[in-house]
Amino acid sequence: MHKITAKARLSPNVTRLDVEAPRIAQIRRPGQFVIVRRGEGAERIPLTIADADLGAGTIALVIQAVGKSTQDLVALEPGEAITDISGPLGHPTELIASGRALCIGGGVGTAVVHPIAQGLHQRGVDVLSIIGGRSKEWVIFEPELHRLGKVIVCTDDGSYGRHGFVTDAAKDELAHGGINIVYAVGPVPMMRAVVKLTKPLGVRTIVSLNPVMVDGTGMCGGCRVDVGHQTKFACVDGPEFDGHEVDFDLLMDRLGTYREFEQQSLASCPEGTCKIGLK
C-alpha cells in the first residue's frame, strides 16, 4: 500500500498526488514511469514520475482525469492509499551533457517535461522550456520549470503569457539557432507539429509516446508503435523515441481503439459520479 501524502489540483482536470514509494524515489530517472493500480481488480494505469522527494520517500504522480479509472484515482484523498505501484519502468531519457536544450510541454505533457529539465539542469545544460495550455488555468509546472531555466508560457486564448501555440514560440527560438536538442511531450498533434519544425533543421527531437499500455513488460503488445519502420513497444523500448522516425498517424489511430469502451464505462457510473474534468 502506498499512502497519499499530498494532493493538489493543477488545472481543471489535472491533479497531482504525492505518494509514498521510497524505493522508487531513490532510483527513478528522468523519463521513467510507473504503473499504478488503485485497488484490487482496478485498471492498470501508466503514469510518469513527475518529481521525487528522497527525504520524504515520495514520488509525484500527475493525473489527467479523462476516463473512469483516472477519475477514480484522483478522487483519493491524503491519508488514503494506492494498492500497487510498479516501477520505475521504461528507458531513462537520453540527456545531453552540455549545450542548450529546448523542452516543450503541452498540457499535462509539461509534467513529463519537468523531470527531463531537472536532469538537464543538474548536468549544467542550458534549459529553455516552452509550455502551454488552452488558457491560464490550464498551465502547469511553471514555477518548477522557472527554477531550472528560462520559461516561455503560451496560451491558446492569450489569457496568459504569449498568445498562440507552443509550436509558434518554438519556431521563433529554433530560428535563432543554438538549440542542440529538443524534448517535446504533449498531445500527439503537438508533438508531430514540433517534429515538422525540427526535421528540416536537423535538430534532434525526442518525443514521449502514450499508446495504450497494460502490463509494462512488452508482453501484451498493446503499446506497440512504429519507429523507423520497425515495431517498438513503448513500455520497454521507450516511452521516448526519435520523433523524426515516429509514425504519428498510426499512433493516433491506435489511441482511439478503446474510446467506445471508455464511453460505455463512464455511462455506467452512478448518477453524480465520474464527472471530474469532463467538459
N, C-alpha and C positions, 0 to 999 in steps of 0.2 A: 504494500500500500504506500502511496506517495501523497503525503499531505500537502494541501494547497496552503501556502503561507501568505499570499497576497493576490489581490485581483484588481485590475484597473481596466476601465473602458477606454480604448484608444481612439475609436471612431464609432459611428453609428452601428456598425455590425462587426467590429473587431475588438477582441478582448485579450488582455494579457493575463496569464496565470503564472505565478511563480510557485514552483512545485519542488518539494524535497526529492532530490535524486543525487546524493553526494558523489557516488562513483562516476556517474555520467558527467557531472560538473567538473570533475578532476581531469578527465581525459578527452572531453569533446574538443573538436577543432572546427574552424570556420567551414561552413558548407555542409556539415553533417546534420542528421536529423534523427528523430526518434519515432517509434510507432506507439501510439497511445490507445489503450482500451479503458473506457470509463469504468466498466464493471463487467461482471460475468455475462457472456453472451452478446456484449456490445460490439459494434463495428470497430475494426482496427483503423486508426487514423494517422497518417504520416504528418509530422509537424517539425519544422525547422527549430533548432535550438538557437533562439534569438539572442540569448545572453546567458551568463552563468555567474554565480557568486560563490567562490570557493569557500569563503569564510562561513557562509550560511549553509553551504551544501545544497544550493538550489539552482534550478535552471528555469529560464523564462520561455514559455510557450505562447505564441501569438496565434490566435484562432479567429478565422473569419467564419461567422455563423451564417451559413448559406443553406444547410440541409439539416435534417432531423438530428443526426449524430453529433454534428458540431454545435447545434443549439443545445442539446442535452449537456454537452461538455461545458459550455460557457455558463450554464445555469448553476454549476457548482460554486460554492462559497468557501472563503478561507475557513480552515478547520476541517472541511470535508476532504475526501481523498480520491485519487485516481487509482484503480486497481493495478494496472500494468503499464509500465513504460519500458520499452525495449530500445537499446541503443548504447552508444551512438552508432548510427548506420551510415552507409554511403562513403564515397571518397571525399576527403577534405579538399577544400578549394586550393587550386594551384596559385599560390601567391607570388607575385614578383618580388625580388629582393631590393630593388631600387627603382627610381624613376617616378613617373606620375601616373596614377590610376584614376579612371573615371568610373564611379559607381552610380548606377542608375536604378532607382526603385520606383515602381508604380503601385500605388495602393498598398495592399498587405505585403507585396514583394519588398517593400522597404525594410520590413523586419528581417528578411533574409539577407538583404544587403548589409545590415548593421554588423553582424559578426565578421563579414568579409572585410569591411572597412576597418574594424578593430584590428584584425590580423595584419592588414597592410600598414596601419599606423604604427603598430608595435615593431615593425621591421624598418621603420623610418621612411616609408614610401609617402610621397605627397598625395593625399587623397582629396579628390573633388567629388562631392556627392550631388546628384540631381534627383530630387524626389518630387512626387506629385500625387494629387488627388483631385476628385471632381470639384471640391470646394475646400475651404479651410478646415472644416471639421473632419475631413477625410485624410488629412495629412498626419502621418505618424512618424515617430522616432526622430523628429527634427532636433530636439535638444541633445540627444545622444550622439548624433552624427556631427553636430557642431563641435563636440569635444575632440573630434578626430580630424577635422579639416574644414575647408570651405564647403558651404551648402547652398545650393540654389533650389528654391521651392517654386513649383509650378502648380497652378490650379486651372482646371478647365474653364471655370466661370470668371476667373480673375479676382475672386474674393480675397485672395492672399497671395503674396509673392508675385511671380511673373504670370501673366495671362497666357495660357496655352499649354501644350503638351510637353512632357519631359523630352520628347524627341526634338522639339523646336530648340530648346536650350542646348541639348546635346549637339545638334548640328552646328550651332554657333561656336561651342567650345572646341569641337573637332576641327573647325575651320582655322582656329588659332594655331593648331599643331601642338606638339609636345606631349600628346597623350600616348603612353606606351601600351596600355591595355584597357579594355572596357569590361566591366562586370554589369550585366543587366538582368534584373529579376522583376517580373510583374505579369500582367495579362499577356497571353500569347501574341495578340496583335501588336502589343507594345514592343515585346522582345523582337518580333520579326521586323518591325519598323526600325529598331536600333541597328539590327544586322544589315539592313539595306543601306544604312548610312555608313557603316564602318567597313563593309566589304570592299567597295571601290577604293577606299583609302588604305586598305591593307592593315588596318588596326585590329589586332586580335581581340575577339569578343567572346566572353564566357557567359552562357545563359544557364539558368537553373530551371529544369523542366518539372512539370507537375502532372504527369499522367496518372491514371488510376493505379493505385498501389495497394496490395493486400498483405503479403507476408513479409516483404522486406528482404527476402533471400534470393530472389530471382526465379523461384520455383513456379509461381503461379503464372507468370508471363503477362500479367495484366499491364505492367508498366513499360512494355516494350515500345521503343521509339526507333526511328530511322535516322542514323547519323552517318554521313558519308556513304550512303547507300548500303549500310550494314545495320543489322538489327542489334540494338543495345537494350539493356534493362536499366532503367533509371535508378532502381534501388541499389544495385551492386556495381554498375558501371558508371553511375552518376552520383547525384542528380544533375551535376554540372557538365556541360559539353561545349565544344566549339560551336558557337552559334552560326558560323558560316557554313556548317555542314548539316545542320538540323533540317529535317523535313517538317516544317511547321504546319502545312496543310494536313498531313496525316495525324499530327499531334492534336490539332483542333477537332478532327473528325472523331478520334478515339475518346476525347474528353467528353463528348456528348453521348457516349454509349449507354450510360445508366441514368440519363436525365429523366426518362419516363418513370423509372422505378423510384427515383428520389421524390418525384412529384406525388406518386402514389403513397409513399411513406409519410410525407407531410400531410396529405389529405386524410390519413388515418389517425392523426393526432386528435386527442380530445379537444373540444371547443375551448379556445382561450389559451392554448399552449402551442408551442412550435412556431411562434410568430416573431422570434427575435431576429432583427436585422432584415426582415423581408420588406422590400419597398416596391 
